[in-house]
Amino acid sequence: MDDRLDDYLGLPVEPARALAAERGWRTVRVLEPEALLTMEYRSERLNLTVRGGVVERAWAG
């Protein structure tokens, strides 16, 4: 997926989810900082690290 992932940084989680859907992401995974997660790569998935309801990090996979 070709997307500008920095566009998600600083957004509240729900607007970030809406933007991801608009841009064609099939799955959005919202994670707390330091969360344990599986590392299998899924090209249609956007991962968002969220603290206090705000996106701190976004990456594909």
Predicted model as a PDB file, atoms N, CA, C, CB and O in Angstrom, pLDDT in the B-factor column:
MODEL        1                                                                  
ATOM      1  N   MET A   1       0.855  -1.172   0.000  1.00 68.00           N  
ATOM      2  CA  MET A   1       0.000   0.000   0.000  1.00 68.00           C  
ATOM      3  C   MET A   1       0.904   1.239   0.000  1.00 68.00           C  
ATOM      4  CB  MET A   1      -0.974  -0.004   1.235  1.00 68.00           C  
ATOM      5  O   MET A   1       1.826   1.363   0.806  1.00 68.00           O  
ATOM      6  N   ASP A   2       0.612   2.128  -0.911  1.00 76.00           N  
ATOM      7  CA  ASP A   2       1.368   3.373  -0.999  1.00 76.00           C  
ATOM      8  C   ASP A   2       0.585   4.442  -0.245  1.00 76.00           C  
ATOM      9  CB  ASP A   2       1.619   3.794  -2.496  1.00 76.00           C  
ATOM     10  O   ASP A   2      -0.464   4.895  -0.704  1.00 76.00           O  
ATOM     11  N   ASP A   3       1.106   4.845   0.921  1.00 91.00           N  
ATOM     12  CA  ASP A   3       0.418   5.810   1.767  1.00 91.00           C  
ATOM     13  C   ASP A   3       1.466   6.648   2.486  1.00 91.00           C  
ATOM     14  CB  ASP A   3      -0.530   5.100   2.785  1.00 91.00           C  
ATOM     15  O   ASP A   3       2.595   6.198   2.679  1.00 91.00           O  
ATOM     16  N   ARG A   4       1.108   7.840   2.874  1.00 95.00           N  
ATOM     17  CA  ARG A   4       1.994   8.709   3.650  1.00 95.00           C  
ATOM     18  C   ARG A   4       1.707   8.439   5.128  1.00 95.00           C  
ATOM     19  CB  ARG A   4       1.783  10.242   3.285  1.00 95.00           C  
ATOM     20  O   ARG A   4       0.810   9.051   5.708  1.00 95.00           O  
ATOM     21  N   LEU A   5       2.447   7.545   5.723  1.00 96.00           N  
ATOM     22  CA  LEU A   5       2.159   7.094   7.079  1.00 96.00           C  
ATOM     23  C   LEU A   5       2.334   8.195   8.119  1.00 96.00           C  
ATOM     24  CB  LEU A   5       3.045   5.930   7.426  1.00 96.00           C  
ATOM     25  O   LEU A   5       1.711   8.146   9.179  1.00 96.00           O  
ATOM     26  N   ASP A   6       3.165   9.178   7.832  1.00 97.00           N  
ATOM     27  CA  ASP A   6       3.325  10.298   8.774  1.00 97.00           C  
ATOM     28  C   ASP A   6       2.043  11.106   8.929  1.00 97.00           C  
ATOM     29  CB  ASP A   6       4.453  11.216   8.314  1.00 97.00           C  
ATOM     30  O   ASP A   6       1.883  11.825   9.916  1.00 97.00           O  
ATOM     31  N   ASP A   7       1.128  10.998   7.966  1.00 97.00           N  
ATOM     32  CA  ASP A   7      -0.145  11.724   8.056  1.00 97.00           C  
ATOM     33  C   ASP A   7      -0.977  11.283   9.254  1.00 97.00           C  
ATOM     34  CB  ASP A   7      -0.947  11.530   6.779  1.00 97.00           C  
ATOM     35  O   ASP A   7      -1.843  12.031   9.708  1.00 97.00           O  
ATOM     36  N   TYR A   8      -0.732  10.087   9.773  1.00 98.00           N  
ATOM     37  CA  TYR A   8      -1.518   9.557  10.891  1.00 98.00           C  
ATOM     38  C   TYR A   8      -1.011  10.058  12.246  1.00 98.00           C  
ATOM     39  CB  TYR A   8      -1.494   8.035  10.867  1.00 98.00           C  
ATOM     40  O   TYR A   8      -1.751  10.059  13.230  1.00 98.00           O  
ATOM     41  N   LEU A   9       0.245  10.480  12.288  1.00 98.00           N  
ATOM     42  CA  LEU A   9       0.840  10.878  13.564  1.00 98.00           C  
ATOM     43  C   LEU A   9       0.133  12.098  14.146  1.00 98.00           C  
ATOM     44  CB  LEU A   9       2.334  11.172  13.386  1.00 98.00           C  
ATOM     45  O   LEU A   9      -0.084  13.095  13.457  1.00 98.00           O  
ATOM     46  N   GLY A  10      -0.216  12.003  15.408  1.00 98.00           N  
ATOM     47  CA  GLY A  10      -0.880  13.101  16.097  1.00 98.00           C  
ATOM     48  C   GLY A  10      -2.394  13.110  15.967  1.00 98.00           C  
ATOM     49  O   GLY A  10      -3.066  13.908  16.621  1.00 98.00           O  
ATOM     50  N   LEU A  11      -2.941  12.231  15.130  1.00 98.00           N  
ATOM     51  CA  LEU A  11      -4.396  12.178  14.985  1.00 98.00           C  
ATOM     52  C   LEU A  11      -5.029  11.388  16.127  1.00 98.00           C  
ATOM     53  CB  LEU A  11      -4.778  11.554  13.635  1.00 98.00           C  
ATOM     54  O   LEU A  11      -4.422  10.441  16.627  1.00 98.00           O  
ATOM     55  N   PRO A  12      -6.227  11.755  16.544  1.00 98.00           N  
ATOM     56  CA  PRO A  12      -6.985  10.891  17.452  1.00 98.00           C  
ATOM     57  C   PRO A  12      -7.281   9.570  16.739  1.00 98.00           C  
ATOM     58  CB  PRO A  12      -8.314  11.586  17.920  1.00 98.00           C  
ATOM     59  O   PRO A  12      -7.338   9.530  15.510  1.00 98.00           O  
ATOM     60  N   VAL A  13      -7.467   8.507  17.490  1.00 97.00           N  
ATOM     61  CA  VAL A  13      -7.570   7.174  16.903  1.00 97.00           C  
ATOM     62  C   VAL A  13      -8.733   7.022  15.919  1.00 97.00           C  
ATOM     63  CB  VAL A  13      -7.711   6.159  17.997  1.00 97.00           C  
ATOM     64  O   VAL A  13      -8.548   6.406  14.870  1.00 97.00           O  
ATOM     65  N   GLU A  14      -9.905   7.548  16.208  1.00 97.00           N  
ATOM     66  CA  GLU A  14     -11.040   7.353  15.293  1.00 97.00           C  
ATOM     67  C   GLU A  14     -10.852   8.087  13.958  1.00 97.00           C  
ATOM     68  CB  GLU A  14     -12.329   7.828  15.960  1.00 97.00           C  
ATOM     69  O   GLU A  14     -11.126   7.498  12.912  1.00 97.00           O  
ATOM     70  N   PRO A  15     -10.399   9.341  13.951  1.00 98.00           N  
ATOM     71  CA  PRO A  15     -10.092   9.965  12.654  1.00 98.00           C  
ATOM     72  C   PRO A  15      -8.978   9.234  11.900  1.00 98.00           C  
ATOM     73  CB  PRO A  15      -9.694  11.421  12.860  1.00 98.00           C  
ATOM     74  O   PRO A  15      -8.994   9.198  10.669  1.00 98.00           O  
ATOM     75  N   ALA A  16      -8.023   8.659  12.609  1.00 98.00           N  
ATOM     76  CA  ALA A  16      -6.965   7.885  11.955  1.00 98.00           C  
ATOM     77  C   ALA A  16      -7.546   6.634  11.299  1.00 98.00           C  
ATOM     78  CB  ALA A  16      -5.869   7.495  12.972  1.00 98.00           C  
ATOM     79  O   ALA A  16      -7.174   6.291  10.177  1.00 98.00           O  
ATOM     80  N   ARG A  17      -8.453   5.958  11.992  1.00 97.00           N  
ATOM     81  CA  ARG A  17      -9.127   4.784  11.404  1.00 97.00           C  
ATOM     82  C   ARG A  17      -9.912   5.183  10.154  1.00 97.00           C  
ATOM     83  CB  ARG A  17     -10.076   4.123  12.440  1.00 97.00           C  
ATOM     84  O   ARG A  17      -9.874   4.479   9.145  1.00 97.00           O  
ATOM     85  N   ALA A  18     -10.615   6.298  10.218  1.00 97.00           N  
ATOM     86  CA  ALA A  18     -11.402   6.765   9.074  1.00 97.00           C  
ATOM     87  C   ALA A  18     -10.495   7.095   7.887  1.00 97.00           C  
ATOM     88  CB  ALA A  18     -12.236   8.002   9.464  1.00 97.00           C  
ATOM     89  O   ALA A  18     -10.815   6.750   6.749  1.00 97.00           O  
ATOM     90  N   LEU A  19      -9.381   7.753   8.143  1.00 97.00           N  
ATOM     91  CA  LEU A  19      -8.429   8.081   7.081  1.00 97.00           C  
ATOM     92  C   LEU A  19      -7.867   6.805   6.464  1.00 97.00           C  
ATOM     93  CB  LEU A  19      -7.285   8.964   7.628  1.00 97.00           C  
ATOM     94  O   LEU A  19      -7.727   6.715   5.244  1.00 97.00           O  
ATOM     95  N   ALA A  20      -7.548   5.826   7.292  1.00 97.00           N  
ATOM     96  CA  ALA A  20      -7.019   4.555   6.789  1.00 97.00           C  
ATOM     97  C   ALA A  20      -8.032   3.863   5.883  1.00 97.00           C  
ATOM     98  CB  ALA A  20      -6.639   3.631   7.957  1.00 97.00           C  
ATOM     99  O   ALA A  20      -7.668   3.349   4.826  1.00 97.00           O  
ATOM    100  N   ALA A  21      -9.284   3.845   6.283  1.00 96.00           N  
ATOM    101  CA  ALA A  21     -10.329   3.231   5.462  1.00 96.00           C  
ATOM    102  C   ALA A  21     -10.475   3.977   4.135  1.00 96.00           C  
ATOM    103  CB  ALA A  21     -11.675   3.217   6.218  1.00 96.00           C  
ATOM    104  O   ALA A  21     -10.617   3.359   3.080  1.00 96.00           O  
ATOM    105  N   GLU A  22     -10.439   5.290   4.196  1.00 96.00           N  
ATOM    106  CA  GLU A  22     -10.547   6.120   2.993  1.00 96.00           C  
ATOM    107  C   GLU A  22      -9.406   5.836   2.022  1.00 96.00           C  
ATOM    108  CB  GLU A  22     -10.556   7.605   3.369  1.00 96.00           C  
ATOM    109  O   GLU A  22      -9.586   5.885   0.805  1.00 96.00           O  
ATOM    110  N   ARG A  23      -8.228   5.536   2.577  1.00 96.00           N  
ATOM    111  CA  ARG A  23      -7.049   5.286   1.749  1.00 96.00           C  
ATOM    112  C   ARG A  23      -6.893   3.817   1.356  1.00 96.00           C  
ATOM    113  CB  ARG A  23      -5.814   5.742   2.478  1.00 96.00           C  
ATOM    114  O   ARG A  23      -5.918   3.454   0.698  1.00 96.00           O  
ATOM    115  N   GLY A  24      -7.844   2.973   1.753  1.00 95.00           N  
ATOM    116  CA  GLY A  24      -7.846   1.607   1.258  1.00 95.00           C  
ATOM    117  C   GLY A  24      -7.262   0.524   2.145  1.00 95.00           C  
ATOM    118  O   GLY A  24      -7.138  -0.622   1.713  1.00 95.00           O  
ATOM    119  N   TRP A  25      -6.899   0.859   3.374  1.00 97.00           N  
ATOM    120  CA  TRP A  25      -6.400  -0.173   4.280  1.00 97.00           C  
ATOM    121  C   TRP A  25      -7.542  -1.098   4.647  1.00 97.00           C  
ATOM    122  CB  TRP A  25      -5.766   0.450   5.552  1.00 97.00           C  
ATOM    123  O   TRP A  25      -8.619  -0.631   5.018  1.00 97.00           O  
ATOM    124  N   ARG A  26      -7.325  -2.406   4.550  1.00 96.00           N  
ATOM    125  CA  ARG A  26      -8.370  -3.383   4.856  1.00 96.00           C  
ATOM    126  C   ARG A  26      -8.467  -3.638   6.351  1.00 96.00           C  
ATOM    127  CB  ARG A  26      -8.106  -4.692   4.120  1.00 96.00           C  
ATOM    128  O   ARG A  26      -9.553  -3.902   6.866  1.00 96.00           O  
ATOM    129  N   THR A  27      -7.342  -3.564   7.053  1.00 96.00           N  
ATOM    130  CA  THR A  27      -7.304  -3.842   8.483  1.00 96.00           C  
ATOM    131  C   THR A  27      -6.496  -2.755   9.166  1.00 96.00           C  
ATOM    132  CB  THR A  27      -6.703  -5.247   8.773  1.00 96.00           C  
ATOM    133  O   THR A  27      -5.441  -2.358   8.670  1.00 96.00           O  
ATOM    134  N   VAL A  28      -6.983  -2.271  10.300  1.00 97.00           N  
ATOM    135  CA  VAL A  28      -6.229  -1.323  11.124  1.00 97.00           C  
ATOM    136  C   VAL A  28      -6.100  -1.948  12.505  1.00 97.00           C  
ATOM    137  CB  VAL A  28      -6.934   0.097  11.192  1.00 97.00           C  
ATOM    138  O   VAL A  28      -7.100  -2.261  13.152  1.00 97.00           O  
ATOM    139  N   ARG A  29      -4.859  -2.126  12.950  1.00 95.00           N  
ATOM    140  CA  ARG A  29      -4.599  -2.688  14.276  1.00 95.00           C  
ATOM    141  C   ARG A  29      -4.119  -1.563  15.181  1.00 95.00           C  
ATOM    142  CB  ARG A  29      -3.546  -3.849  14.212  1.00 95.00           C  
ATOM    143  O   ARG A  29      -3.110  -0.915  14.903  1.00 95.00           O  
ATOM    144  N   VAL A  30      -4.855  -1.339  16.269  1.00 96.00           N  
ATOM    145  CA  VAL A  30      -4.525  -0.286  17.229  1.00 96.00           C  
ATOM    146  C   VAL A  30      -3.859  -0.946  18.427  1.00 96.00           C  
ATOM    147  CB  VAL A  30      -5.803   0.528  17.663  1.00 96.00           C  
ATOM    148  O   VAL A  30      -4.402  -1.875  19.025  1.00 96.00           O  
ATOM    149  N   LEU A  31      -2.677  -0.454  18.766  1.00 95.00           N  
ATOM    150  CA  LEU A  31      -1.867  -1.044  19.830  1.00 95.00           C  
ATOM    151  C   LEU A  31      -1.458   0.001  20.853  1.00 95.00           C  
ATOM    152  CB  LEU A  31      -0.629  -1.717  19.248  1.00 95.00           C  
ATOM    153  O   LEU A  31      -1.190   1.153  20.511  1.00 95.00           O  
ATOM    154  N   GLU A  32      -1.414  -0.410  22.093  1.00 93.00           N  
ATOM    155  CA  GLU A  32      -0.847   0.433  23.138  1.00 93.00           C  
ATOM    156  C   GLU A  32       0.676   0.343  23.043  1.00 93.00           C  
ATOM    157  CB  GLU A  32      -1.357   0.002  24.563  1.00 93.00           C  
ATOM    158  O   GLU A  32       1.195  -0.664  22.561  1.00 93.00           O  
ATOM    159  N   PRO A  33       1.406   1.369  23.488  1.00 92.00           N  
ATOM    160  CA  PRO A  33       2.863   1.270  23.516  1.00 92.00           C  
ATOM    161  C   PRO A  33       3.274   0.047  24.341  1.00 92.00           C  
ATOM    162  CB  PRO A  33       3.495   2.570  24.101  1.00 92.00           C  
ATOM    163  O   PRO A  33       2.644  -0.269  25.350  1.00 92.00           O  
ATOM    164  N   GLU A  34       4.310  -0.619  23.915  1.00 90.00           N  
ATOM    165  CA  GLU A  34       4.858  -1.794  24.604  1.00 90.00           C  
ATOM    166  C   GLU A  34       3.939  -3.005  24.543  1.00 90.00           C  
ATOM    167  CB  GLU A  34       5.139  -1.456  26.045  1.00 90.00           C  
ATOM    168  O   GLU A  34       4.165  -3.972  25.271  1.00 90.00           O  
ATOM    169  N   ALA A  35       2.906  -2.988  23.700  1.00 91.00           N  
ATOM    170  CA  ALA A  35       2.014  -4.135  23.572  1.00 91.00           C  
ATOM    171  C   ALA A  35       2.750  -5.290  22.906  1.00 91.00           C  
ATOM    172  CB  ALA A  35       0.750  -3.761  22.767  1.00 91.00           C  
ATOM    173  O   ALA A  35       3.610  -5.083  22.049  1.00 91.00           O  
ATOM    174  N   LEU A  36       2.406  -6.492  23.305  1.00 88.00           N  
ATOM    175  CA  LEU A  36       2.926  -7.679  22.640  1.00 88.00           C  
ATOM    176  C   LEU A  36       2.109  -7.895  21.377  1.00 88.00           C  
ATOM    177  CB  LEU A  36       2.872  -8.935  23.574  1.00 88.00           C  
ATOM    178  O   LEU A  36       0.884  -7.773  21.400  1.00 88.00           O  
ATOM    179  N   LEU A  37       2.781  -8.214  20.274  1.00 83.00           N  
ATOM    180  CA  LEU A  37       2.065  -8.398  19.028  1.00 83.00           C  
ATOM    181  C   LEU A  37       2.747  -9.452  18.178  1.00 83.00           C  
ATOM    182  CB  LEU A  37       1.965  -7.083  18.267  1.00 83.00           C  
ATOM    183  O   LEU A  37       3.938  -9.724  18.326  1.00 83.00           O  
ATOM    184  N   THR A  38       1.968 -10.035  17.292  1.00 82.00           N  
ATOM    185  CA  THR A  38       2.533 -10.964  16.328  1.00 82.00           C  
ATOM    186  C   THR A  38       3.215 -10.151  15.238  1.00 82.00           C  
ATOM    187  CB  THR A  38       1.438 -11.906  15.732  1.00 82.00           C  
ATOM    188  O   THR A  38       2.824  -9.018  14.957  1.00 82.00           O  
ATOM    189  N   MET A  39       4.220 -10.729  14.638  1.00 80.00           N  
ATOM    190  CA  MET A  39       5.010  -9.977  13.666  1.00 80.00           C  
ATOM    191  C   MET A  39       4.824 -10.461  12.225  1.00 80.00           C  
ATOM    192  CB  MET A  39       6.465 -10.058  14.034  1.00 80.00           C  
ATOM    193  O   MET A  39       5.612 -10.097  11.352  1.00 80.00           O  
ATOM    194  N   GLU A  40       3.789 -11.280  11.959  1.00 88.00           N  
ATOM    195  CA  GLU A  40       3.581 -11.680  10.568  1.00 88.00           C  
ATOM    196  C   GLU A  40       3.223 -10.436   9.754  1.00 88.00           C  
ATOM    197  CB  GLU A  40       2.458 -12.771  10.451  1.00 88.00           C  
ATOM    198  O   GLU A  40       2.487  -9.562  10.211  1.00 88.00           O  
ATOM    199  N   TYR A  41       3.756 -10.382   8.553  1.00 89.00           N  
ATOM    200  CA  TYR A  41       3.538  -9.219   7.708  1.00 89.00           C  
ATOM    201  C   TYR A  41       2.267  -9.400   6.894  1.00 89.00           C  
ATOM    202  CB  TYR A  41       4.743  -8.982   6.783  1.00 89.00           C  
ATOM    203  O   TYR A  41       2.079 -10.423   6.236  1.00 89.00           O  
ATOM    204  N   ARG A  42       1.405  -8.407   6.942  1.00 92.00           N  
ATOM    205  CA  ARG A  42       0.181  -8.387   6.127  1.00 92.00           C  
ATOM    206  C   ARG A  42       0.136  -7.055   5.400  1.00 92.00           C  
ATOM    207  CB  ARG A  42      -1.113  -8.598   7.007  1.00 92.00           C  
ATOM    208  O   ARG A  42      -0.029  -6.001   6.014  1.00 92.00           O  
ATOM    209  N   SER A  43       0.281  -7.115   4.110  1.00 90.00           N  
ATOM    210  CA  SER A  43       0.416  -5.886   3.323  1.00 90.00           C  
ATOM    211  C   SER A  43      -0.822  -5.002   3.382  1.00 90.00           C  
ATOM    212  CB  SER A  43       0.713  -6.230   1.888  1.00 90.00           C  
ATOM    213  O   SER A  43      -0.723  -3.800   3.137  1.00 90.00           O  
ATOM    214  N   GLU A  44      -1.986  -5.565   3.701  1.00 93.00           N  
ATOM    215  CA  GLU A  44      -3.218  -4.778   3.754  1.00 93.00           C  
ATOM    216  C   GLU A  44      -3.508  -4.222   5.140  1.00 93.00           C  
ATOM    217  CB  GLU A  44      -4.380  -5.617   3.301  1.00 93.00           C  
ATOM    218  O   GLU A  44      -4.565  -3.629   5.359  1.00 93.00           O  
ATOM    219  N   ARG A  45      -2.572  -4.407   6.094  1.00 96.00           N  
ATOM    220  CA  ARG A  45      -2.810  -3.982   7.478  1.00 96.00           C  
ATOM    221  C   ARG A  45      -1.977  -2.752   7.831  1.00 96.00           C  
ATOM    222  CB  ARG A  45      -2.492  -5.126   8.451  1.00 96.00           C  
ATOM    223  O   ARG A  45      -0.786  -2.676   7.528  1.00 96.00           O  
ATOM    224  N   LEU A  46      -2.637  -1.793   8.479  1.00 97.00           N  
ATOM    225  CA  LEU A  46      -1.981  -0.621   9.046  1.00 97.00           C  
ATOM    226  C   LEU A  46      -1.954  -0.791  10.557  1.00 97.00           C  
ATOM    227  CB  LEU A  46      -2.712   0.706   8.634  1.00 97.00           C  
ATOM    228  O   LEU A  46      -2.985  -1.053  11.178  1.00 97.00           O  
ATOM    229  N   ASN A  47      -0.782  -0.643  11.143  1.00 96.00           N  
ATOM    230  CA  ASN A  47      -0.616  -0.719  12.589  1.00 96.00           C  
ATOM    231  C   ASN A  47      -0.458   0.683  13.149  1.00 96.00           C  
ATOM    232  CB  ASN A  47       0.599  -1.599  12.965  1.00 96.00           C  
ATOM    233  O   ASN A  47       0.302   1.493  12.618  1.00 96.00           O  
ATOM    234  N   LEU A  48      -1.175   0.962  14.219  1.00 97.00           N  
ATOM    235  CA  LEU A  48      -1.095   2.270  14.872  1.00 97.00           C  
ATOM    236  C   LEU A  48      -0.766   2.066  16.342  1.00 97.00           C  
ATOM    237  CB  LEU A  48      -2.426   3.066  14.708  1.00 97.00           C  
ATOM    238  O   LEU A  48      -1.476   1.346  17.044  1.00 97.00           O  
ATOM    239  N   THR A  49       0.303   2.694  16.812  1.00 98.00           N  
ATOM    240  CA  THR A  49       0.579   2.742  18.239  1.00 98.00           C  
ATOM    241  C   THR A  49      -0.098   3.995  18.770  1.00 98.00           C  
ATOM    242  CB  THR A  49       2.130   2.739  18.541  1.00 98.00           C  
ATOM    243  O   THR A  49       0.132   5.099  18.277  1.00 98.00           O  
ATOM    244  N   VAL A  50      -0.941   3.806  19.791  1.00 98.00           N  
ATOM    245  CA  VAL A  50      -1.773   4.893  20.315  1.00 98.00           C  
ATOM    246  C   VAL A  50      -1.540   5.041  21.813  1.00 98.00           C  
ATOM    247  CB  VAL A  50      -3.276   4.632  20.021  1.00 98.00           C  
ATOM    248  O   VAL A  50      -1.575   4.062  22.560  1.00 98.00           O  
ATOM    249  N   ARG A  51      -1.304   6.274  22.240  1.00 97.00           N  
ATOM    250  CA  ARG A  51      -1.176   6.592  23.666  1.00 97.00           C  
ATOM    251  C   ARG A  51      -2.129   7.741  23.968  1.00 97.00           C  
ATOM    252  CB  ARG A  51       0.310   6.966  24.051  1.00 97.00           C  
ATOM    253  O   ARG A  51      -2.094   8.786  23.318  1.00 97.00           O  
ATOM    254  N   GLY A  52      -2.981   7.526  24.967  1.00 97.00           N  
ATOM    255  CA  GLY A  52      -3.935   8.578  25.340  1.00 97.00           C  
ATOM    256  C   GLY A  52      -4.880   8.937  24.216  1.00 97.00           C  
ATOM    257  O   GLY A  52      -5.349  10.072  24.131  1.00 97.00           O  
ATOM    258  N   GLY A  53      -5.166   7.964  23.338  1.00 97.00           N  
ATOM    259  CA  GLY A  53      -6.100   8.210  22.246  1.00 97.00           C  
ATOM    260  C   GLY A  53      -5.514   8.890  21.024  1.00 97.00           C  
ATOM    261  O   GLY A  53      -6.242   9.231  20.092  1.00 97.00           O  
ATOM    262  N   VAL A  54      -4.177   9.094  21.019  1.00 98.00           N  
ATOM    263  CA  VAL A  54      -3.507   9.798  19.909  1.00 98.00           C  
ATOM    264  C   VAL A  54      -2.456   8.887  19.286  1.00 98.00           C  
ATOM    265  CB  VAL A  54      -2.851  11.127  20.402  1.00 98.00           C  
ATOM    266  O   VAL A  54      -1.715   8.206  19.996  1.00 98.00           O  
ATOM    267  N   VAL A  55      -2.396   8.879  17.964  1.00 98.00           N  
ATOM    268  CA  VAL A  55      -1.432   8.036  17.235  1.00 98.00           C  
ATOM    269  C   VAL A  55      -0.022   8.574  17.412  1.00 98.00           C  
ATOM    270  CB  VAL A  55      -1.787   7.965  15.732  1.00 98.00           C  
ATOM    271  O   VAL A  55       0.252   9.742  17.138  1.00 98.00           O  
ATOM    272  N   GLU A  56       0.875   7.696  17.878  1.00 98.00           N  
ATOM    273  CA  GLU A  56       2.298   8.023  18.034  1.00 98.00           C  
ATOM    274  C   GLU A  56       3.153   7.439  16.929  1.00 98.00           C  
ATOM    275  CB  GLU A  56       2.803   7.530  19.369  1.00 98.00           C  
ATOM    276  O   GLU A  56       4.196   7.996  16.586  1.00 98.00           O  
ATOM    277  N   ARG A  57       2.711   6.305  16.361  1.00 97.00           N  
ATOM    278  CA  ARG A  57       3.506   5.613  15.333  1.00 97.00           C  
ATOM    279  C   ARG A  57       2.543   4.899  14.395  1.00 97.00           C  
ATOM    280  CB  ARG A  57       4.528   4.594  15.975  1.00 97.00           C  
ATOM    281  O   ARG A  57       1.497   4.405  14.817  1.00 97.00           O  
ATOM    282  N   ALA A  58       2.910   4.850  13.118  1.00 98.00           N  
ATOM    283  CA  ALA A  58       2.124   4.130  12.114  1.00 98.00           C  
ATOM    284  C   ALA A  58       3.073   3.371  11.210  1.00 98.00           C  
ATOM    285  CB  ALA A  58       1.229   5.100  11.287  1.00 98.00           C  
ATOM    286  O   ALA A  58       4.090   3.908  10.770  1.00 98.00           O  
ATOM    287  N   TRP A  59       2.735   2.105  10.933  1.00 96.00           N  
ATOM    288  CA  TRP A  59       3.553   1.316  10.011  1.00 96.00           C  
ATOM    289  C   TRP A  59       2.704   0.245   9.351  1.00 96.00           C  
ATOM    290  CB  TRP A  59       4.749   0.676  10.746  1.00 96.00           C  
ATOM    291  O   TRP A  59       1.700  -0.209   9.898  1.00 96.00           O  
ATOM    292  N   ALA A  60       3.134  -0.143   8.165  1.00 95.00           N  
ATOM    293  CA  ALA A  60       2.438  -1.160   7.385  1.00 95.00           C  
ATOM    294  C   ALA A  60       2.848  -2.544   7.872  1.00 95.00           C  
ATOM    295  CB  ALA A  60       2.737  -1.000   5.875  1.00 95.00           C  
ATOM    296  O   ALA A  60       3.953  -2.750   8.374  1.00 95.00           O  
ATOM    297  N   GLY A  61       1.925  -3.482   7.708  1.00 92.00           N  
ATOM    298  CA  GLY A  61       2.268  -4.870   7.995  1.00 92.00           C  
ATOM    299  C   GLY A  61       1.484  -5.457   9.066  1.00 92.00           C  
ATOM    300  O   GLY A  61       1.678  -6.625   9.404  1.00 92.00           O  
TER     301      GLY A  61                                                      
ENDMDL                                                                          
END                                                                             
